[in-house]
Amino acid sequence: MLQTVVSAALPVQERLAIRKHRLSPAAGGTDGLPRLCVLTGTHGDELEGQYVCYALQRRIQAEPEHLTGIVDLYPAINPLGIDTVSRGIPMFDLDMNRIFPGASDGPVPEYLAGELMKDLRGAACAVDLHASNIFLREALQVRLNENNADRLLPLARLLNTDFIWIHPNATVLESTLAYSLNAAGIPALVVEMGIGLRLTPSDGDQLTNGLLALMAHLGIWSGAVPPYKAPVESTDGEVILISAEKPGMFLPAVPHGVQLQRGQCIGEIVDVLRGEPVQQIMAPAAGWLFTLREYPACYAGSVVARMMLGGGVF
């Protein structure tokens, strides 16, 4: 059933509306049933979650008799951003993931966030889907706040991701959707994958299998659950950030997701005006390359890669 969560007036007699698709068992009422909320489209240049919403619906609709709880899908919680391919909320120049928990009596963006939070009350779990930006390709991963890790890790391990990255609390913004949900007592997991403005169906299908496993755990799915992998788990202290020292065009020497040896060449930055390399980027240690720059142009300080020390998933 399609439902409008919240709407607000816009200029020229238009309305902004956040909508969801509720999937529930065909027979009986829904009172007391566990509910999973899958949200995406916070940033209009992140489309990977759109595919996951589609793929999960197709799986459930193929076997509706196995749905024993509620699945609420929110494909575009920033609909103006999706419509205009804008990372933030157009006209308001705001990042929607910086205004939660919102306020029902606040300006339009805060009103939308506040009403969305109300709609999420009572959920057994929420999964907040994000893609990377246009600059970096990311492995399929769950990102957790260390303060919530003990409570959320059992759920995160079901999602069939390659990686779980546990961040220190100091690096987590309190105005994000996931932080606000966890603070309100709703278990919320943040998933990052792929690259901005594109779809990576292999990641989406992998995550869809994990969502079915999570649904089964929550009592929302009684059907078969595909096998899911045990992800690599890491804290911030086990992750190395590699940045450019010189401006130029980045030419990768290895594919994304490979296991690197210490001293192995990741790529080089070249000066196209002079026709010469200006920096060779070497792996500072052995590890798994889970982030790799996709957009070639870079400046001094631009992120080129992230590695997890030690073994990876491949």
LINGI-V181683 format. One record per helix or strand of 3 or more residues. SS is the DSSP state (H for helix, E for strand). FROM is the first residue (numbers start at 1). TO is the last residue. Records with the same first field share a line. If there is no record, write none. Layout:
SS = FROM-TO  FROM-TO
This chain:
E = 2-10  14-23  35-39  70-74  125-131  136-145  163-167  188-194  232-235  239-243  248-252  265-271  276-282  287-293  303-309
H = 48-62  64-66  79-84  96-98  108-120  146-156  169-171  177-183  201-218  236-238
